[in-house]
Amino acid sequence: MGLSSKNPALIGTPSDWVWGIAEFADIPNYDDALNSFALIADYTISQKAGSIGANFIRTKIGDDKAFLAELLYAYTLTRKKNRQWNFGVLTGVEGQESDYSSYGYGNPKASYLKTNLGTLYRSRKLDLGLSYAFFNELNNEYSSGSLIDNYVTFITAYRFYIKEKFVIEPNLRLDFFGEGDNDGYLGIHTEYDNIAWLGYETKGADGVNSIYTGADVSKRFRIALRYSFSEYYQQLGRSKYYQFTLGYKLN
C-alpha cells in the first residue's frame, strides 16, 4: 500500500486522488487476526509549485500494532514531449507497539523519524526511479535493538501500447536494505482506456502472489480489489489476504 512511501517523487506525476484502503487476512491455524487501513492522498498545487501528499497506514496483527504517518512534496524539473523528471522528499514518523502485558513483559514501543529522498524519470513508455530512506530513532523500548533499517528502492516499468487504448506494463521494484535482507517485486499491469485495469504481482522474500483489478465507476470514484496468497509459512497452510480500495478524484 502506498508506493509513494517508497519514492515520494511518484506524486510529481499528477493523479489528484484520495485513496482509502482496507486489508484483511485469513491465516489458517493462526489465532491472531491481521487487518490494515490506509489513507493516501496527493494533490498538484500547480505546475510551478509542485505536488503535495500524505500517507497514513495502520496495521494490527494480534498483539502487535504498527503505524506510519508521512507528508510528501514533489517538484517536476522538466516537462516536455511526454517526458518529465521528478524530485521528491518525504518526512514522517513510523512506529510499533506490542501488547505483552498478559505475559508480564510490559508494553514495549518504538518510533522513528523517517526521511526519504527520491527521483523519477517518466516518459510515455518508460519509468525509472531511485530513492533512499533513512531513519532516526526517537524511542525504542524493545530489547532486540532497532526494528527498522535504512533502504534504497529502485523501480522501473515499460509500457506497450496496443491501438493507443490498451496498455501492457511489466514492472519491477527492488528494495536494498542495510543489513542485506533485500527484497523484490515483479509484476505485470494491464489497462484499458485509463478506466479499467487488471494485474499480477509476486514478492520474492515471503512468496506473496497478488491478483488485482479495478475500474472507474464515475468521473469522481473508482474501486479496486486485490487478492493475495502465500504458502511461505507452510506449517500454517495457505495465507490469504483481501484488500479493498475506494478512490475519490479531487480535480
TAGIVEN-V734235 format. One line per field, one symbol per residue. ss: DSSP state (H for helix, E for strand, C for the rest). A space follows every 50 residues. Layout:
BEGIN
ss = ???
END
This chain:
BEGIN
ss = CCHHHCCHHHHHCCCCEEEEEEEEEEECCCCCCEEEEEEEEEEEEECCCE EEEEEEEEEEECCEEEEEEEEEEEEEEEEECCEEEEEEEEEEEEEEEECC HHHCCCCCEEEEEEEEEEEEEECCCEEEEEEEEEEEEEEECCCCCCCCCC EEEEEEEEEEEECCCEEEEEEEEEEEECCCCCEEEEEEEEEECCCEEEEE EEECCCCCEEEEEEEECCCCEEEEEEEEEECCCHHHCCEEEEEEEEEEEC C
END
